Amino acid sequence: MKLFFYVFFLSSFTAVGQEFSSTRALGIGNAASTLADEWAGFHNPAGLRTSRFNAIGLGYKQTSLYEGSHEVAVAFVHQLPSWKGNTGISIFRYGNDWYSNTSLAVGFASELASVRLGGQLEYKQIQIEEMGVERALLVNFGGIVELLKKQLFWGAYSSNIFQASIRDELLPVNLITGLSYRVENKVMLNLELEKQHRFPSTVKLGLEYEIVRSFFIRTGISTKPFAQYYGIGIKAKSIELDYALVNHTKLGFSHQVSLLFFIKKLIHAHEHHH
């Protein structure tokens, strides 16, 4: 019974945002199933395909609900020219003195014409005070379709598609689908629907606007539970800095920051939709 409580606690926190999402995604209300960037391993591995660079990113999130509760993440993307695909490694840890959730995901993404597909194998470890460590292996899969060239995109993503569990308690299974409308790479408007097996459907709406070259402002909302999101982003030639602020009805205020380093530009670069 105690294990059930903690697994349900894990599921609940996943539903309200405890699982890591990139700072860019957080700034637009996590309406991120169509995003193609170096952080895509955290919201749809199909988006790894359009990265033009080898890159490494570091992310940190502080939530005010519990003292000592924070999230850290590392992302690494490597392009494989001969395979016409990208690989990505995504590492996440949430933890405090009595509970921790750690995951390591390895993904691969490729594309055919206007369709990008990505799969991911995720190792998850949950440690609970006085109860030891539990482990599970999850499979995630997603796709992104360009419906209108550079303007309209559709994305879909499913986590834990084979329904991995811990001691017969099913780990979160998310089904996500969304649309993204973009205007000249300056404005992006995203609408998304997410369903987790234990919770009501969540609607997410996000906006990103490049007000001046390489400087982005972001905002978004989500329902059930209701949350407001705000963010900014700055891009330079070899580095990218993002910040997001969340006002959540259950978790209070959260702050997240991430730093991305571009290691190497490859010769046959694909367009980076950012």
N, C-alpha and C positions, 0 to 999 in steps of 0.2 A: 504493500500500500504506500509505503514511504517512497519507494522507487517510482511508482505511478505518479505521485505528487511532483517529483522532481522532473520527470519526463514531460508531464503536462506543463510544468513551469517553463521548460525549454521550448515547448511548442508555442506557448502563449507569447513568450518573448520573441520568438521568430515571427509570429503574426504581427507584432507591433514594432518590429524593427531591430531586434537584438542581433540577428544575423547581419554581417557586415555588407554594406553596399558602398560603392565608390562615392567620394565626396561630390563629384559632378552629378551622379545619379540622385544623391540625397537632396541636393539643391533644387531638383525639379520633382520632388515628391516621390522619388523612386519609380517614376514612370520611365523605365530604362530598358525595356525588352528590345527596343530598336537601336540602342546605342552601339556604335562600333568604335571602340577605343581601347587603350591599353589596359583598362580596368574591367573589360567585358567578362572576364572569368568570374566576377562576382554577381553579374546580373543576366548574362546570356552568352555562353561561350561562342556562339556563332559570330558575335561581334569582334572576336579576336582577329578575324581574317583581314580586316581593312587597316590594321596597324601598319604604318610605313617603317617602323623602327624596331630595333631591339631596345627594350626599355625596362627599367625597374622602378617600382613605385612603393612608397611608404605611406601608410595612413594611420591616423589615431582619432578615436572618438571618446569623449567624456560625457557621461550621462549623470544628471543631478539626482536621480531617484535613489540610488544607493551609494553610500560612501565607498570609495575604492572601485566602483564599477567603471570599467573602461574597455575599449576594444582596440586592438592593433591589427594591422594587416600589411602584407607584403604581396606585391604582384610583379611577375616577370613575364615578358613576352619575347619570343624569339621567332623570327621569320625563317621559313625553310624554302628558299627559292626553287630548288630542284623538285620539291614535293608540291609546290604551289599551295602551300598551306602555312599556318602558324601554329605554334605550340604556346601554351601559357601555363604558368604555375601560380596558384592563388593560395595564400596562407592567411588564416584568420585565427585570432584567439580572443575570447572574452573570459574574464576571470576575476574572482575575488577570493576571500579566505575559505569560503565553504562550497563554492561551485565554480567550475570552469568548463568552457566549451571550446575545443580546438579542432580546426579542420585544415586539411591539406588536399588541394584539388589540382589535378593535372588534366589539361584539356587540349583538344586539337580542333582546328576549324579550317574549312576549305570553301571554295565557291565554284559554282557553275552558272555562267551567264549572270542573271540578276538574283540568284539564290545563294545565300550563304548558310552553311550548316556547321554546327559545332557540337561536340560531345565532351563529357567530362567525367572522370572517375574521382570521387571524393572520399577521403578517409576522415572519419569523424571520431573524436575521442571526448567523452564526457566524464569528468571527475567530480564526485560528490563527497563532501566531508563524511567520514565514518562509513562510507559505502563503497569506496574503492573506485576503480576505473572501468568504464564500459566503452566498447569500440564497435563501429559499424562501417560498412563500405556502401556508398551510395553511387548511383549513376544519374547524371543530369544530361539533358539534351535540349537544343534550341535551334531555331532558324530565323533568318531575316530575309524578306523578299522586297526588292525594289519595284514597287508597283508603277510609279511614274519617275522617270529619270531625275535623280537628285531632288525630288520634291516629296514623294509619298512613299512611306515604308511601312511594312507590316512585320511585326515580330511575335514570336511565340516561344515559350520556354517552360520546361517542366523539370522540377527537381525530384530526386528520389523516385524515379519512375518504376523501379522494381520493389518499392515499398519496404525498404530495410527497416528493421526494428531493433529495439534493445529490450531483452527479456519480455518478448511478446507485446511490447508497447511500440506502436508504429511511430517512426520519426516523421517530422513534417513533410507532407507532399504538397507542393505548390504547382498550380497551373496558372500561367500568366499569358496574356495576349494583349497586344497594343498596336496603335497606329501613330505614326509620326509625320507631320507636315512641315516642310522646310522651305524657306524663302531665301534664295541666293546665299545659302550658308551663313546668313546673318540671324535669322529667326527660326526657332524650332519649337513647335507646339506638339506635345505628346498627350495621348489619352490611352489609359490602360485599365485592364480589369484583371484582378488577381483572386484566385479561390484556393484556400487551404482547407484540408479535409475536415478540420474541427471548428472552423470559424466562418462567419458570413463573408460574402464577396466584398472585396475592397475596390473602390474606384479611385484612380489616381490621375491627376491632371498636372502637367508640368510645362513650363515655358523657359526657354533659354534665348537670350538676346545679346548679340555682340555689339555693344554700344559704340565702341571704337575698336580699331584693329587690335586683336589679341586680348581684349578685355571683355569678359562675359559677366552678365548678371543673370540670376536664376531665381525662380520661385515655383511653388507648387502646393497642392493640397491633396489629402487623401481622406477617405471615409472609413468608418468602422474599424478602429477608432479614429476620430478626427485628428488631423495634424496639419500644421502649417510649416512650410519649408522655404528657406531663403539661402542664396549662395552667390559667390563670386568666383571667377577664375581668371588667371593671368597666364598667358602662354608666351614663352620666349623660344629661341632657336633650339636650345638643348635642355630646357627645363619647363615644368608646368606646376603652378601652385594653385590649389583650390581650397575654399573654405565654405562650410555649410552650417546653418543654424536651424534647429528643429524645435518647434513648440508643440509638444505632444500632450494629449489629455491625460494619459496614464503615466508617461515617463517624465513629464516636465520638459525642461529645456536641455538640449544636447548641442554640443559643439563638435565639429569634426574638421580636420585639416589633413591634407595629403600633399605629397611632393613627388613629382615624377621626373625621372632623368632619362633622356633619350641618349642611348649609347652609340648607335650606329645607324646611319641612313643607308638603305640598300638601293642598288642601282635601279631595279625595275619596281619602283615604288607605286603602290596602289593609293588611290585618293583616300585621305583620312577625313571621314565625315565628322567634323567636330565644330 
